[in-house]
């Protein structure tokens, strides 16, 4: 009911929401400032009906209602605050403080949330390699023994990322899915690591803590953590990476070795071929000269006879 009322009031950007633990000494409600030239001032505190009123004259309290111990007015340098003492959870609600100077009146609304459980988170977290670590600080009047821990994505918790039931005997958190969580619950703190994140998952993430035992059942959201996930270049699957790692690396020198050997073989072959051709030409010429000389000698013999 209180959370629904807060959601309805959150549309009013001028509304102050003041959250305090029920074991706090007191809570303060803001009031409009006093006007310096006005002497007679009437200050009233409302919560559905009039809770308390005070008449001030020259900054002195002239008259108060019967609940003097529960409510008191503090005035300092024309700043007025209503103080509520002996806080209880049922003091939660919308308060209006009105300061009236004769016919002129001004009012400031304040929503006071008195709770036995509060949840806070770091403002910002930077992810790395698809994962990020955050924590949700849990402050409770009575230490929870059993609770449900849930992480939502989005300003208003549109998408549930992970959820786990934990207790004092089993404080570990372990979920499954494309995006999954691992964590542990310590005293007044839940440490979480979210895995499987991508650049598109950059968003506000809120913790929800539901205290199941001891009673009464209480549910609270954290203020949210803005998680930034850097985009990563597309990488091959793990089995492909393993194959790549198993393949021996070919160095630059190895790359040049085969062409060099081939070129060297071609040069040697060409050289041998040229040498053989030259030798063939020499042998052919020698044979031709020898035949010519033989024929010439035979002609000489014929002439001689």
C-alpha positions in Angstrom: 0.0 0.0 0.0 2.8 2.4 0.9 4.7 1.6 -2.2 1.7 2.2 -4.4 1.1 5.5 -2.6 4.8 6.4 -3.3 4.4 5.6 -7.0 1.3 7.8 -7.2 3.1 10.7 -5.5 6.4 10.3 -7.5 4.9 12.2 -10.4 5.1 15.3 -8.3 8.7 16.5 -8.8 8.3 19.1 -6.0 7.4 16.5 -3.4 10.1 15.7 -0.9 10.3 12.0 0.2 12.1 11.6 3.5 13.0 8.0 4.5 14.0 7.2 8.1 14.4 4.0 10.1 11.9 3.4 12.8 14.6 3.3 15.4 15.8 6.8 14.5 15.5 9.5 17.2 13.2 11.7 15.2 12.2 12.9 11.7 12.0 16.4 10.3 9.3 17.9 8.2 10.1 21.0 6.1 7.9 24.1 6.4 7.8 27.4 4.5 10.3 30.0 5.6 9.1 32.9 7.9 8.7 36.4 6.5 11.0 38.8 8.3 8.5 41.6 8.7 5.6 39.4 9.9 5.3 39.1 13.7 2.2 36.9 14.2 2.6 33.5 12.6 0.4 30.4 12.8 2.1 27.1 11.9 0.1 23.9 11.3 1.1 20.3 10.6 -1.5 18.2 8.8 -1.6 14.5 8.1 -5.2 13.8 6.8 -6.3 16.0 9.8 -4.6 18.6 11.9 -1.9 17.0 14.1 -0.3 20.0 15.7 -0.3 23.8 15.5 1.8 26.5 16.9 1.4 30.3 17.2 4.5 32.3 17.1 4.9 35.9 18.1 8.3 37.5 17.7 9.8 34.1 17.3 8.5 32.9 20.6 6.2 29.9 21.0 2.9 31.2 22.3 0.5 28.2 22.1 0.8 24.5 21.2 -1.6 21.6 21.1 -1.7 18.8 23.7 0.8 16.5 21.9 3.9 18.3 23.1 6.1 15.2 23.4 5.3 13.8 20.0 5.6 17.1 17.9 7.8 20.1 18.3 8.6 23.2 16.2 12.2 24.3 15.6 12.8 27.9 14.3 16.2 29.1 13.3 17.1 32.1 11.1 13.5 32.2 9.8 13.7 28.5 8.8 10.9 26.3 10.3 11.0 22.6 10.8 8.4 20.3 12.4 10.1 17.5 14.4 8.3 14.2 15.0 9.6 12.2 17.9 9.1 8.6 19.1 8.8 7.4 15.5 6.7 4.4 14.6 6.1 2.7 11.2 2.5 4.0 11.2 3.9 7.6 11.2 4.4 7.0 7.5 2.3 9.3 5.3 1.9 12.6 3.5 2.4 15.6 5.7 1.7 19.2 4.9 3.2 22.1 6.9 1.4 25.4 6.5 2.8 28.8 7.6 0.1 31.5 7.8 0.8 35.3 8.1 -2.7 36.8 8.5 -4.5 36.1 5.3 -1.5 34.8 3.5 -0.6 31.1 3.8 2.0 28.8 2.2 2.2 25.0 2.4 5.0 22.5 1.7 4.2 18.8 1.3 6.6 16.1 2.6 6.2 12.3 2.4 7.6 10.7 5.4 8.5 7.0 5.1 9.2 5.3 8.4 10.5 1.8 7.8 12.0 -1.1 9.6 14.0 -1.9 6.4 16.0 0.2 4.0 17.9 -0.9 0.9 20.6 1.2 -0.7 22.9 0.7 -3.7 26.0 2.4 -5.3 25.1 5.0 -7.9 27.3 3.6 -10.7 29.1 0.4 -11.7 31.3 -0.3 -14.7 31.2 -3.8 -16.2 34.0 -5.7 -17.9 34.0 -8.7 -20.1 30.3 -9.2 -19.8 30.1 -9.1 -16.0 29.7 -6.6 -13.2 29.7 -6.6 -9.4 27.4 -4.6 -7.3 26.1 -4.7 -3.7 22.8 -4.0 -2.0 23.1 -2.6 1.5 20.3 -3.8 3.8 19.6 -2.0 7.0 16.9 -3.5 9.2 15.7 -3.0 12.7 15.8 -6.7 13.2 18.3 -8.8 11.2 16.5 -10.8 8.5 16.9 -14.6 8.7 15.0 -15.5 5.5 14.5 -13.3 2.5 14.1 -13.1 -1.2 16.7 -11.2 -3.2 15.6 -10.0 -6.7 17.3 -7.8 -9.3 15.3 -5.9 -11.8 16.4 -4.0 -14.9 14.9 -0.6 -15.7 13.8 2.5 -13.9 10.5 0.9 -12.8 11.7 -2.7 -12.7 10.2 -3.9 -15.9 12.4 -7.0 -16.4 13.5 -9.4 -13.7 17.1 -10.4 -14.1 17.5 -13.0 -11.3 15.8 -14.0 -8.1 16.9 -16.3 -5.2 15.7 -17.3 -1.8 18.4 -17.2 0.9 18.6 -17.7 4.6 21.2 -17.7 7.3 22.1 -21.4 6.7 22.3 -21.0 2.9 23.4 -17.5 2.1 24.6 -18.2 -1.5 22.9 -16.9 -4.6 23.1 -18.9 -7.8 20.8 -18.5 -10.8 20.8 -19.7 -14.5 19.9 -18.1 -17.8 21.6 -16.0 -20.5 22.0 -13.4 -17.8 22.7 -15.0 -14.4 23.7 -14.0 -10.9 26.2 -15.3 -8.3 26.4 -13.8 -4.9 26.3 -14.2 -1.1 24.4 -12.5 1.7 26.5 -11.0 4.5 25.5 -9.0 7.5 23.7 -5.9 6.3 24.9 -6.5 2.7 24.1 -8.6 -0.4 27.1 -8.9 -2.8 26.1 -9.8 -6.4 28.0 -10.5 -9.6 25.9 -10.4 -12.8 27.2 -12.4 -15.8 26.3 -12.6 -19.5 25.8 -8.9 -20.0 26.1 -7.1 -23.4 26.4 -3.5 -24.4 22.7 -3.4 -25.0 22.1 -4.3 -21.3 23.4 -0.9 -20.0 20.6 0.3 -17.8 19.5 1.0 -14.2 19.4 -2.1 -12.0 17.4 -2.2 -8.7 17.5 -4.7 -5.8 14.3 -5.8 -4.2 14.6 -7.3 -0.7 11.6 -9.2 0.7 12.0 -10.1 4.4 10.1 -13.3 5.0 11.2 -14.1 8.5 11.0 -12.8 11.2 7.6 -11.2 10.7 6.2 -8.9 9.7 6.7 -9.3 5.9 8.5 -6.3 4.5 9.4 -5.5 0.9 11.7 -2.7 -0.2 13.5 -1.5 -3.4 16.9 -0.1 -3.6 17.6 3.3 -5.2 19.2 1.6 -8.2 22.6 1.3 -9.8 23.4 2.5 -13.3 25.4 -0.3 -14.8 27.5 0.5 -18.0 28.5 -2.5 -20.1 31.1 -1.6 -22.9 30.4 -3.1 -26.3 32.7 -6.0 -27.3 33.7 -6.9 -30.9 32.3 -10.1 -32.2 34.4 -13.1 -31.1 34.4 -16.7 -32.4 32.8 -19.4 -30.2 35.0 -21.0 -27.6 35.5 -24.2 -29.6 36.7 -22.1 -32.6 39.1 -20.3 -30.3 40.4 -23.6 -29.1 41.1 -24.7 -32.7 42.8 -21.5 -33.5 45.0 -21.9 -30.4 45.9 -25.5 -31.4 47.0 -24.5 -34.9 50.7 -23.8 -35.0 51.6 -20.2 -35.6 53.2 -19.4 -39.0 55.8 -16.7 -38.6 56.8 -14.1 -41.2 60.1 -15.8 -41.9 58.3 -19.1 -42.4 55.9 -17.5 -44.8 58.8 -16.2 -47.0 60.8 -19.5 -46.8 58.8 -21.5 -49.4 58.9 -18.8 -52.2 62.6 -18.3 -51.6 63.3 -22.1 -51.9 61.2 -22.3 -55.1 63.0 -19.3 -56.6 66.4 -20.8 -55.8 65.4 -24.1 -57.4 64.2 -22.3 -60.6 67.5 -20.4 -60.8 69.6 -23.6 -60.4 67.4 -25.4 -63.0 67.8 -22.6 -65.5 71.5 -22.4 -64.9 72.0 -26.1 -65.5 69.8 -25.9 -68.6 71.9 -23.1 -70.0 75.1 -24.9 -69.3 73.9 -28.1 -71.0 72.8 -26.1 -74.1 76.2 -24.3 -74.3 78.0 -27.7 -74.0 75.7 -29.1 -76.7 76.5 -26.2 -79.0 80.3 -26.7 -78.4 80.1 -30.4 -79.1 78.1 -29.8 -82.3 80.6 -27.3 -83.6 83.5 -29.6 -82.9 81.9 -32.5 -84.7 81.1 -30.3 -87.6 84.7 -29.1 -87.9 86.0 -32.6 -87.6 83.8 -33.8 -90.5 84.9 -30.9 -92.7 88.5 -31.7 -92.0 88.0 -35.4 -92.8 86.3 -34.7 -96.2 89.1 -32.3 -97.1 91.8 -34.9 -96.5 89.9 -37.4 -98.6 89.8 -35.0 -101.5 93.5 -34.4 -101.2 94.1 -38.1 -101.4 92.0 -38.5 -104.5 93.9 -35.7 -106.2 97.2 -37.3 -105.2 96.3 -40.6 -106.9 
